[in-house]
Each structure stands twice: as C-alpha cells, then as structure tokens.
Amino acid sequence: MAAHPRKIEGPCNWTGADIADDPRWRFSLSEDDIAELERADAAVAARNIDWRAMTRDDFPLVGMAEKFRGIQLELEDGCGMARLSKLPIDRFAGRLPISGTASACISERRCIRTLAA
C-alpha cells in the first residue's frame, strides 16, 4: 500500500480564500524606491549596458535591499508568492524588459529569471 503524502504545514499551506486579504505577500514600491530604480536605470543607460549583460553591481538597489529581503523570505519560507505593486512600467519602457508580469532573480536558492517583455 502506498504511503499517504505528508500534510503540508506552515505558511505555504493556504487556500485562495485564506490568503486573499492577507497583506504578508503584498509589497509596494515607495517614491524613494522608484527614484532609486530610476537612478540605477540612468546609470546603466549612461554606460550603454544592455539589460542582458547587467550584473547586480551595474544596477545597485541598496535602499531596496530590505524590501527585496522581505520578498525573498516570503517566496522561500512564506506562502511562496509575492506581489510587487506601484512599479511605473511606462517610465522604463524601451530600456528594461518589464511588463505587467515581471519576475526576476531575488532568491539565492531558487533563481528563475522570467522577464516578460
């Protein structure tokens, strides 16, 4: 007889109804965050670095490190998803491959890059 699968426990055990209004997986950019993104983008543009060749050092977001750490923790040890809102996609049009659904590598353990153009 096959063993029953283990019961999923912890923050990754949720239903849509459980998490619909839970703020823990929702993250929002502040005006300071957006300004930091714009500075990093301008620095990359000034050096004519293609986004595919960019490194973390080319696009520093030091002020957003704590926010990214929170997102990383939610993805890896929380409910497994994160929503980032207030990203002004139109400000980066033509420079960075960002759309309404963009995700990037912020996890050291699970690094999947799916930048939707």
Protein Blocks (a to p, Z undefined) as FASTA:
>chain_A
ZZdddddedjklccfklmmmmmklpccddfklmmmmmmmmmmmmmnopafklpcfklmcc
fklmmmmmmmmmmmmmmnopacdehiafklmgokaccdfbdcddfbfklccddddZZ
